[in-house]
Amino acid sequence: MDELDFLKDHWQKEQRFPQIKAKEIRAMAHKSSSSVVKWIFVISILEFFLGWAIAFIIPSTEFRSSFEEGFVTIVEGLFYVVILYFIYQFFTSFRAIRNTKDTKSLLTSIIRTRAHVERYIKFNIYYFSFCVFTASVFTLYEKVAADADKSIGTLVFYVFMFVLLMAIVYYVFILLVRLYYRIVYGLLLKRLNKNYEELVELEQEVE
């Protein structure tokens, strides 16, 4: 049982000072929500710079065509723009929750933050899925083009084995990505959802 749960349980047992206990629980939920959103903001920044550092350290792939190079550059540029947008939204959510005074505004900020986090997770999963798929298509196209002089049967067998292997790699990779977001952001969202439910219940009991 955490501090907020203990305080709520104590408040329910001690009904002599409901307004005082309600204020304490509200303040605790406020503080907890602010801390959760701060961690969401910090983790998203760390992810951004970690991804940028990995892309900078790992040697860039030599593209076989200017189309592939331009395509990858545009996709990566759009990815960073969208991620920066989400980071900005997390920052504004943190400020909104930290500076919120009344419960209704706090509830609204929590709902908005949950929506941003859910969209952020979906975007990253879709982006990684798209990257794996396009990388597979480019690689398959280049291999088939390089072995165009081989028999049709050999090419068909190669394409089949390549698609099967990439399907397995794709499934495992996306599974790991989803697991990461479920563990990291799932725990934070669970805490945020609990705070939201506590505040809603508190409003109903105080009224």
C-alpha angles and dihedrals in degrees: 000000000000127000094269093050091048092050093048092049091049091049092053091052095044107054096164094092106028097155094052093047091046091055091049093050091046091051091048092050089047092052093045093050092049090051093049094051090046090056091048089053093047095047092049090053091049090050091050095052093040090054091046091049093050091049089049096047099043111076113252118250117255105240120218093215139027088237092063092046093049092045093052092046092053093046093049091047092052090047093055092046092053093045091051088051091055092046089053090050091051090050093050090047090052092051092046093052094043092051097040115117105179128058097235092057090047091052090049091050092050092051091049092048093050090052092050092049093048091050090046092054093046092048093052093047091048091046094051090046090052092048093051091047096048092044089053092049093049092047093048092048093050093048094048091047091050092050097040091123092063124094122281091243092055092049093048091050091048093049091049094050092044093050091047092050093046091048089057092045091047093050094048093044095050090044090056092047092051091046091052094052092043092054099040104034095023092065092047093048090048090056091046092049090050091053089050092052091047092053093047091049091046092053091050093049096046094049 
